[in-house]
Each structure stands twice: as structure tokens, then as C-alpha cells.
Amino acid sequence: MEKFDIAMGIVRVTEAATLACSKLLGKGNIEEVDLAAANGARFAFELLPIKGRVVIGEGEINKSPILYIGEKVGQWKDGQTEYDIAIDPIDGNILVAKGRPNAISAIALSEKGNIFRAPQIYMKKIAVGPKAKGAVNLNANFETNLKNIAEALNKDLKELTVMVQDRPRHEEIIKKAREIGVRVKIFAEGDIAAALATAFDDTGVDVLYGIGGAPEGVLAAAALKCLGGEIQAKLMPQNDRQLAMCKRAGIEDIEKTLTTDDLIKGDDVYFAATAVTDSDLLKGVIYKGDTAFTHSVVMRQKTGVVRFVDAMHKLEKSLIHFKEDYFI
């Protein structure tokens, strides 16, 4: 069988999801954004020569007809490798609908059995880049973590930048961060982009802290594993229904502090993300006439290669029009 570049294959999935939903920027319909992104990803998957199964998606089959958990994606031909897929066709559907920054499409891929099957519930998390790996402890207090991260980065606390989501549940964290004297960067939506930013010096972001979506935490873990960073997390079910979701996912110890390696196992992990709107790391989609320009990052843990991909898409030939010859 002809060798296929999985990394470039999955970035085409996120490009397709991004192109499909980016035309809806600022138009206010969140459901249309979700549907467009998922449909774009699905058509790209049809050209991907793998046996893929979605283990992190948009919900259970009876709740979401698009990229549901357990859905088979890829070509599923003889001789193709089986992979687990974690995908968020659009992390930040509200951001796209309202024309705001930080919306991305993201995907992670690892061989069968290696991706933690996180339910659609909250997760407490702390994430850092490679220079601060080993300096965090989710069970330590907030100030201790900040001091340890600052020491690992050889920074004064006042130089440290903490990324926190703008939610009432984080009011005390934000207040404490300001009292300690660190810089605070508050974001509206987009957990994955925020975690990704911690691993790149150019973003100026040192740590992500707070409570966000569990599926997004798994995707962030894949990226950070490829980049040599670290995430620690703990599931936070809010009621009996969510506890039942954890049990259905096969999670026995709800109280366990989950490490990067708990969330994404194996030594050959792939991750890709394409920006719909501008984020700290990536530029959003730009349209010029019949051409769209996308900016993506794609990485593979095994090789340590990280690629930034600037792509120019001639829309009349693009996958969004479901052309079989999109891959060039």
C-alpha cells in the first residue's frame, strides 16, 4: 500500500471544517456553524485512508447526528490502520456566530485504545508548555503552582501570564491572580486554543488554569504531548446523570487526577488545528475573491515535527464543494 502522510491528511480535515463554517462568521446562527463544520470535516474524512473511530466527538448517537461518539470515519479498507479520533470540528461555535476571536477546528489521532473517552462534562485543568513541565500540581493551591511555574520559566511572578476563561466560576481565581500580581489574560471561549498557546513562546501565555470542557481537555493533551508540555486534569460531574455518563465511558475513578499520559496514551500521537478566527497562535480565515487563506498547525509526537501550514484554497475547486480531486 502506498505510504500516506497522516499529519497532512488530518490537517485537511480541520481545513475543511474551517472553510465550511467560516462563511457564517458573525451571522448569529450557532447551530448552522456546528453543522457546517461537522459536514466539512466528514467529507474530508472520506478521503483519509484509515480506519478511524470517533471517541471524542459531539455527543452520543441519540443526541447528535453529526460526528457522534462511535462513528466510523475514514475509508475502512483492508490493510488500513485503526485509529481513535478526537475531534472538535469547531471549538468556539459561539465565537464564530458572534464574529469573535479564538475559534479553531481541532483533531487528535492515536492508535486504537489510546485516547481517554471523556464525557461531555466539566473538567478542572492546568496546562503549561514544555519549559514548565513538571512544575505543576493540580492538587496544590493556585499560588504555589504559579510560583513553581515562574521559577521553572526563570520569570518574576509579575512577568507570568495566566490564561483564564471568563466565567463566574473563575471570579475567585481571577481575583487571586491579580492579588498575587501575575498578568491575567481572560478569554471568552476556546479551551483548546488557550491551552495550545502555553506551548509557544511567541504567544506570551504561560499557563491555562480553570474549569472547562473535558473533551477539549483531551484534545489539548494531545497537542501538549506532541509539544512536550503538560496538562493535569480532574473530571467534575455535576449530577447523577453526568456520573452515569462517566460510568458509560468506562471511567471507574472519578476523583483521579489525570495526567497527559492518562488522557492520551501511546508514543505516536497526531494533532492538527486550523483557525477560523484569529487566536494567539494562528490567524483566522481570510477571503480574497474566490480564494480563501487558512493558517494551521499540525504535529506528530513520534517525530517531534511541528509544521505551520499556510494554505491558499481556490474555492471553486475546494473540498467544500465535495470535489474528489481536492488533495493536491
Wavefront OBJ file of the C-alpha trace (Angstrom):
o trace
v 0.000 0.000 0.000
v 1.215 3.486 -0.853
v 2.501 5.446 2.132
v 0.217 8.256 3.257
v 1.125 11.306 5.310
v -1.354 11.132 8.204
v -0.325 14.546 9.520
v -1.189 16.317 6.290
v -4.316 14.211 5.965
v -5.756 15.331 9.291
v -4.900 18.991 8.726
v -7.051 18.793 5.609
v -9.903 17.683 7.873
v -9.565 20.790 10.050
v -9.117 22.997 6.987
v -12.334 21.616 5.513
v -14.261 22.131 8.758
v -12.911 25.669 8.996
v -13.735 26.609 5.409
v -17.208 25.147 5.720
v -18.177 27.246 8.735
v -16.121 30.417 8.236
v -18.598 31.896 5.744
v -21.042 32.083 8.681
v -18.815 34.467 10.630
v -20.864 36.924 12.650
v -24.228 35.775 11.279
v -25.519 34.678 14.671
v -26.660 31.099 13.993
v -24.709 28.791 16.303
v -26.377 25.583 15.097
v -25.557 26.341 11.472
v -21.906 26.882 12.411
v -21.799 23.480 14.155
v -23.467 21.674 11.277
v -21.303 23.278 8.604
v -18.052 22.496 10.420
v -19.037 18.874 11.042
v -20.114 18.347 7.438
v -16.868 19.834 6.154
v -14.854 17.501 8.380
v -16.929 14.499 7.340
v -16.273 14.972 3.625
v -12.545 15.320 4.264
v -12.596 12.106 6.296
v -13.963 10.239 3.267
v -10.616 10.751 1.546
v -8.488 9.726 4.554
v -7.085 6.176 4.114
v -7.523 4.987 7.710
v -9.954 3.003 9.826
v -10.969 5.741 12.230
v -13.486 5.739 15.037
v -14.636 8.861 16.873
v -14.105 8.522 20.635
v -14.290 12.262 21.389
v -16.963 13.938 19.311
v -20.154 15.926 19.556
v -22.156 13.625 21.796
v -23.831 10.263 21.842
v -25.555 8.986 18.716
v -29.054 9.602 20.040
v -28.187 13.219 20.843
v -26.152 14.334 17.845
v -26.346 13.024 14.280
v -23.030 14.602 13.305
v -19.631 13.125 14.204
v -21.114 11.228 17.113
v -19.107 9.116 19.541
v -18.552 5.712 17.987
v -18.944 6.922 14.400
v -16.655 5.310 11.835
v -14.658 7.768 9.710
v -12.055 7.261 7.024
v -12.129 4.743 4.196
v -12.038 1.477 6.205
v -10.283 -0.551 3.517
v -8.258 -3.711 4.003
v -4.754 -3.094 5.310
v -5.501 0.331 6.779
v -4.565 1.079 10.408
v -7.242 1.532 13.070
v -7.117 4.865 14.889
v -9.058 6.548 17.649
v -10.175 10.052 16.703
v -10.818 13.011 18.990
v -12.338 15.896 17.098
v -13.960 19.228 17.726
v -14.967 20.488 14.269
v -15.432 23.920 15.800
v -14.206 24.816 19.280
v -15.890 28.182 19.642
v -19.152 27.971 17.713
v -20.427 30.991 19.647
v -17.259 32.875 18.716
v -17.858 32.265 15.016
v -21.526 33.160 15.273
v -20.627 36.425 17.011
v -17.520 37.182 14.940
v -15.101 36.925 17.849
v -11.501 35.621 18.049
v -10.142 32.268 19.317
v -12.286 29.819 17.292
v -10.473 26.801 15.861
v -11.130 23.377 14.408
v -9.044 20.683 16.107
v -8.369 16.974 15.750
v -6.192 14.396 17.501
v -5.418 10.899 16.348
v -3.725 7.935 18.018
v -3.832 4.186 17.510
v -6.870 2.305 18.774
v -7.368 2.350 22.546
v -5.073 5.294 23.300
v -7.487 8.221 23.716
v -9.294 8.822 27.017
v -13.046 8.711 26.411
v -14.025 11.876 28.211
v -17.754 12.536 28.520
v -19.312 15.908 27.738
v -18.880 17.326 31.245
v -16.643 19.837 33.006
v -13.007 19.240 33.837
v -10.663 21.208 36.080
v -7.323 21.667 34.342
v -3.922 23.269 34.448
v -1.783 23.349 31.311
v 1.747 24.546 30.606
v 4.323 24.374 27.850
v 7.500 22.262 27.790
v 9.637 24.656 29.851
v 7.277 24.359 32.819
v 6.646 20.627 32.513
v 6.974 19.009 35.937
v 6.322 22.280 37.771
v 2.550 21.911 38.137
v 0.357 20.032 40.572
v -3.409 20.341 40.177
v -3.874 19.394 43.831
v -1.599 22.185 45.098
v -3.008 25.644 45.673
v -3.121 28.218 42.915
v -0.347 30.448 44.286
v 2.054 27.522 44.765
v 1.554 26.487 41.155
v 2.197 29.995 39.892
v 5.383 30.304 41.932
v 6.661 26.951 40.684
v 5.849 27.814 37.070
v 7.569 31.188 37.364
v 10.656 29.512 38.812
v 10.729 26.925 36.024
v 10.467 29.685 33.416
v 13.028 31.851 35.207
v 10.495 34.656 35.459
v 9.359 37.000 38.157
v 5.758 36.385 39.188
v 4.824 39.785 37.765
v 6.030 38.615 34.348
v 3.869 35.474 34.379
v 0.725 35.413 32.200
v -2.215 33.251 33.242
v -4.997 32.412 30.786
v -8.429 32.117 32.449
v -11.860 31.731 30.880
v -14.375 34.493 31.511
v -16.879 32.656 33.682
v -18.472 33.363 37.088
v -16.868 30.167 38.404
v -13.451 31.756 37.838
v -14.060 35.051 39.627
v -12.079 33.987 42.693
v -9.196 32.687 40.566
v -9.006 35.967 38.653
v -9.175 37.952 41.885
v -6.405 35.819 43.445
v -4.209 36.124 40.349
v -4.461 39.897 40.499
v -3.643 39.900 44.202
v -0.555 37.773 43.544
v 0.488 40.214 40.840
v 0.589 37.994 37.759
v -0.723 39.159 34.401
v -4.181 37.806 33.602
v -5.455 37.157 30.090
v -9.177 36.451 30.024
v -10.788 34.627 27.113
v -14.456 34.090 26.285
v -14.464 30.646 24.620
v -11.967 28.245 23.116
v -10.225 25.996 25.654
v -8.112 24.219 23.064
v -6.591 27.359 21.556
v -5.879 28.680 25.053
v -4.041 25.512 26.105
v -2.131 25.395 22.821
v -0.892 28.944 23.384
v 1.005 27.915 26.536
v 3.464 25.842 24.497
v 4.710 28.648 22.235
v 6.899 31.496 23.474
v 5.579 33.944 20.902
v 2.081 33.931 22.400
v 3.227 35.282 25.768
v 0.902 32.817 27.565
v 2.476 30.756 30.368
v -0.355 28.761 31.937
v -4.004 27.885 31.438
v -5.950 27.409 34.660
v -9.577 26.765 35.445
v -12.614 24.653 34.614
v -13.633 23.886 31.056
v -14.877 21.088 28.839
v -13.484 17.589 29.327
v -13.382 16.699 25.599
v -11.428 19.901 24.945
v -9.010 18.844 27.683
v -8.264 15.608 25.833
v -7.579 17.443 22.575
v -5.331 19.883 24.439
v -3.491 16.933 25.973
v -2.747 15.536 22.516
v -1.243 18.823 21.387
v 0.777 19.289 24.566
v 2.062 15.723 24.403
v 3.335 16.358 20.880
v 4.950 19.620 22.032
v 6.458 18.302 25.279
v 4.127 20.300 27.521
v 1.888 19.101 30.306
v -1.728 19.091 31.382
v -3.250 17.809 34.609
v -6.987 17.472 34.945
v -9.844 16.164 37.067
v -13.382 15.367 35.958
v -16.136 17.382 37.626
v -19.528 15.699 37.175
v -22.315 17.952 38.429
v -25.135 15.452 38.973
v -26.184 11.791 38.796
v -26.739 11.989 35.043
v -23.167 13.110 34.494
v -21.883 10.432 36.863
v -23.729 7.899 34.725
v -22.048 9.342 31.631
v -18.675 8.710 33.248
v -19.618 5.114 34.029
v -20.792 4.518 30.450
v -17.424 5.786 29.286
v -15.736 3.165 31.480
v -14.317 5.644 33.995
v -14.070 3.991 37.401
v -12.164 6.547 39.484
v -13.905 9.908 39.083
v -11.608 11.559 41.634
v -8.371 10.635 39.877
v -6.012 13.407 38.853
v -5.468 12.730 35.175
v -2.071 13.337 33.600
v -1.190 13.992 29.977
v -0.436 10.291 29.545
v -3.783 9.312 31.073
v -5.618 11.482 28.572
v -3.606 10.448 25.532
v -1.573 7.235 25.573
v 0.928 5.810 23.133
v 4.031 7.217 21.538
v 2.649 8.177 18.139
v 0.088 10.929 18.557
v -1.007 13.375 15.868
v -2.680 16.758 16.369
v -3.858 19.444 13.974
v -5.753 22.709 14.330
v -6.918 25.349 11.854
v -8.081 28.788 12.939
v -11.493 30.073 11.939
v -10.854 33.403 13.677
v -7.597 34.888 14.972
v -6.093 33.303 18.090
v -2.841 33.854 20.000
v -1.121 31.287 17.789
v -2.987 31.150 14.479
v -4.516 33.590 12.013
v -8.149 33.225 11.036
v -9.548 32.642 7.557
v -9.149 35.480 5.063
v -11.187 35.694 1.850
v -9.989 37.441 -1.282
v -12.303 36.993 -4.218
v -12.640 33.301 -4.994
v -9.706 32.387 -2.755
v -9.561 31.605 0.974
v -6.393 31.567 3.060
v -6.089 29.337 6.135
v -3.452 29.024 8.854
v -2.946 25.713 10.645
v -0.577 23.888 12.943
v -0.006 20.143 12.641
v 2.307 17.977 14.714
v 3.393 14.419 15.373
v 4.727 13.259 18.712
v 6.901 10.415 17.398
v 8.999 12.639 15.152
v 8.722 15.871 17.133
v 7.902 17.732 13.927
v 5.634 20.788 14.208
v 4.505 22.395 10.975
v 2.691 25.659 10.436
v 0.680 25.356 7.258
v -0.389 28.412 5.251
v -2.821 27.246 2.606
v -4.464 29.023 -0.322
v -7.778 27.433 -1.362
v -9.377 28.066 -4.723
v -12.989 27.804 -3.616
v -14.402 26.538 -6.890
v -12.120 23.515 -6.565
v -12.276 23.054 -2.795
v -13.479 20.114 -0.757
v -16.379 22.244 0.460
v -17.849 21.645 -2.978
v -17.043 17.954 -2.465
v -14.584 17.628 -5.307
v -12.723 14.305 -5.280
v -9.562 15.962 -6.625
v -9.168 18.449 -3.726
v -5.973 16.761 -2.480
v -3.028 18.075 -4.455
l 1 2 3 4 5 6 7 8 9 10 11 12 13 14 15 16 17 18 19 20 21 22 23 24 25 26 27 28 29 30 31 32 33 34 35 36 37 38 39 40 41 42 43 44 45 46 47 48 49 50 51 52 53 54 55 56 57 58 59 60 61 62 63 64 65 66 67 68 69 70 71 72 73 74 75 76 77 78 79 80 81 82 83 84 85 86 87 88 89 90 91 92 93 94 95 96 97 98 99 100 101 102 103 104 105 106 107 108 109 110 111 112 113 114 115 116 117 118 119 120 121 122 123 124 125 126 127 128 129 130 131 132 133 134 135 136 137 138 139 140 141 142 143 144 145 146 147 148 149 150 151 152 153 154 155 156 157 158 159 160 161 162 163 164 165 166 167 168 169 170 171 172 173 174 175 176 177 178 179 180 181 182 183 184 185 186 187 188 189 190 191 192 193 194 195 196 197 198 199 200 201 202 203 204 205 206 207 208 209 210 211 212 213 214 215 216 217 218 219 220 221 222 223 224 225 226 227 228 229 230 231 232 233 234 235 236 237 238 239 240 241 242 243 244 245 246 247 248 249 250 251 252 253 254 255 256 257 258 259 260 261 262 263 264 265 266 267 268 269 270 271 272 273 274 275 276 277 278 279 280 281 282 283 284 285 286 287 288 289 290 291 292 293 294 295 296 297 298 299 300 301 302 303 304 305 306 307 308 309 310 311 312 313 314 315 316 317 318 319 320 321 322 323 324 325 326 327 328
